[in-house]
Amino acid sequence: MCRAIIFTLLFGVSLVDAQTPAPPAPGAPSATAIPIFRATLPGGVYAAAVRNIVSVSTHEYLVDGVARVTEVNVETTGSLLVRFYHLEPQTPPAPASLGSAAVEKAQQLLVQGAEKAGIDAWKKVTKSYPTTTHSRTVEYRLNTKDDAKRVFDAADESFRLQKSKQITIE
């Protein structure tokens, strides 16, 4: 205590003041800010520390020959897996006697009928417990294949460059 008083008298600065960091300037990032990948989507918000992302992937596949899925996965060091996907009906090849325009029209009418009945299965994440419910998995349904590409591009850039990236999909 005596040394602190002598130091203050000699140099005009308290040892306590010398050890206390100055507050950050207004608008400056705080010392706790970390790079974050953040996706704001119609189904919710996903955010992950960029330092915890270990892989980003995208792929397409067919489900039972009736739906085409474009999926984006962001794997982190945590135990939660996130999937962003776009689901579209797989148009079957038209029989020789039926043109593809007729098949597309029939498919469009089915979707419209489902929407009028309040069934919007082609727009929401749909799970059938326990078959499609995965523990520790968060899923976001996207409206278009382009939305899936935008999410992948943003996550990939954030991962490769180790910088914050935000994407909003309406």
C-alpha positions in Angstrom: 0.0 0.0 0.0 2.8 2.4 0.9 4.5 1.7 -2.5 1.3 2.5 -4.3 1.1 5.9 -2.6 4.8 6.7 -3.3 4.3 5.7 -7.0 1.3 8.0 -7.2 3.2 10.9 -5.6 6.2 10.4 -7.9 4.5 9.7 -11.2 1.0 11.2 -10.7 -0.7 7.9 -11.7 -2.3 5.4 -9.4 -1.2 1.8 -9.8 -4.9 0.9 -9.8 -5.6 3.3 -12.7 -2.6 1.9 -14.6 -3.9 -1.6 -14.3 -7.5 -0.8 -15.3 -8.0 -0.9 -19.1 -9.7 2.1 -20.7 -13.3 1.5 -21.8 -13.7 0.9 -25.6 -14.4 3.8 -27.8 -18.1 4.2 -28.8 -18.8 2.0 -31.8 -15.7 -0.1 -31.3 -16.1 -3.8 -31.1 -16.0 -5.2 -27.6 -13.2 -7.4 -26.4 -15.7 -10.3 -26.2 -16.9 -10.1 -29.8 -16.3 -13.2 -31.8 -17.0 -14.0 -35.5 -20.4 -15.4 -35.9 -22.2 -17.1 -38.8 -25.9 -16.1 -38.5 -28.8 -17.1 -40.7 -32.2 -15.4 -40.2 -34.9 -17.5 -41.9 -38.7 -17.8 -41.9 -38.5 -20.8 -39.5 -36.1 -19.1 -37.0 -32.6 -17.9 -36.5 -29.4 -20.0 -36.5 -26.1 -18.6 -35.2 -22.8 -20.4 -34.6 -19.3 -19.2 -33.6 -17.2 -19.4 -36.7 -14.3 -20.9 -34.8 -16.5 -23.9 -34.0 -17.4 -24.6 -37.6 -15.5 -27.7 -38.9 -17.3 -28.3 -42.2 -19.8 -26.9 -44.6 -21.4 -29.1 -47.2 -24.2 -29.2 -49.8 -25.7 -32.1 -51.7 -28.9 -33.2 -53.6 -30.8 -36.5 -53.3 -34.1 -38.1 -54.0 -36.5 -39.2 -51.3 -38.4 -42.3 -52.3 -38.4 -41.1 -55.9 -41.0 -38.5 -55.2 -39.1 -35.5 -53.9 -35.7 -33.8 -54.7 -33.9 -32.4 -51.7 -31.1 -29.8 -51.9 -29.5 -29.8 -48.4 -26.8 -27.7 -46.7 -25.2 -28.9 -43.5 -23.0 -26.9 -41.1 -21.1 -29.1 -38.7 -19.7 -27.6 -35.6 -17.6 -28.9 -32.6 -20.8 -28.9 -30.5 -23.3 -31.7 -30.5 -26.0 -29.9 -32.5 -26.3 -30.4 -36.2 -28.1 -27.9 -38.5 -29.6 -28.7 -41.8 -31.0 -26.2 -44.3 -33.0 -27.7 -47.1 -35.2 -27.1 -50.1 -37.7 -29.8 -51.0 -39.4 -30.0 -54.4 -41.6 -32.6 -56.0 -39.7 -34.9 -58.4 -41.5 -34.7 -61.7 -41.8 -38.2 -63.1 -41.2 -38.8 -66.8 -44.5 -38.3 -68.6 -46.0 -41.4 -70.3 -45.9 -41.2 -74.1 -49.6 -40.4 -74.2 -49.4 -37.6 -71.6 -47.3 -34.5 -72.1 -45.1 -33.0 -69.4 -47.2 -29.9 -69.3 -50.2 -32.0 -68.2 -48.1 -33.7 -65.5 -46.9 -30.3 -64.2 -50.5 -29.0 -64.3 -51.8 -32.0 -62.3 -48.9 -31.5 -59.8 -49.7 -27.8 -59.5 -53.4 -28.5 -58.8 -52.5 -31.0 -56.1 -50.3 -28.4 -54.3 -53.0 -25.7 -54.7 -55.6 -28.1 -53.3 -53.4 -28.9 -50.3 -52.9 -25.2 -49.7 -56.6 -24.5 -49.8 -57.2 -27.3 -47.3 -54.6 -25.6 -45.0 -51.9 -28.2 -45.7 -48.7 -26.5 -46.6 -46.4 -29.5 -46.3 -44.3 -28.3 -49.2 -43.4 -25.1 -47.3 -42.7 -26.4 -43.7 -40.3 -28.8 -42.1 -42.4 -32.0 -41.7 -41.3 -34.8 -39.3 -42.8 -38.1 -38.6 -41.9 -39.2 -35.1 -39.7 -41.2 -34.6 -38.8 -42.0 -38.2 -37.6 -38.5 -39.2 -36.9 -36.9 -35.9 -33.2 -36.8 -35.2 -31.9 -36.0 -31.8 -29.9 -32.8 -31.6 -30.7 -31.8 -35.2 -32.2 -28.4 -36.1 -33.8 -28.1 -39.6 -34.8 -25.1 -41.6 -37.0 -25.5 -44.7 -36.1 -23.1 -47.5 -38.5 -21.8 -50.2 -36.2 -22.1 -53.2 -33.1 -24.0 -54.4 -31.4 -20.6 -54.8 -32.0 -19.9 -51.0 -30.1 -23.1 -50.3 -27.2 -21.9 -52.5 -27.2 -18.5 -50.7 -27.0 -20.2 -47.3 -24.2 -22.5 -48.4 -22.3 -19.6 -50.0 -22.6 -17.5 -46.8 -21.6 -20.4 -44.5 -18.7 -21.4 -46.7 -17.4 -17.9 -46.9 -17.6 -17.5 -43.1 -15.9 -20.8 -42.6 -13.1 -20.3 -45.1 -12.3 -16.7 -44.2 -13.0 -17.1 -40.5 -15.1 -14.0 -40.4 -18.6 -13.0 -39.4 -21.3 -13.4 -42.0 -25.0 -12.7 -41.8 -27.7 -13.8 -44.2 -31.4 -13.1 -44.2 -33.9 -15.1 -46.2 -37.5 -13.8 -46.3 
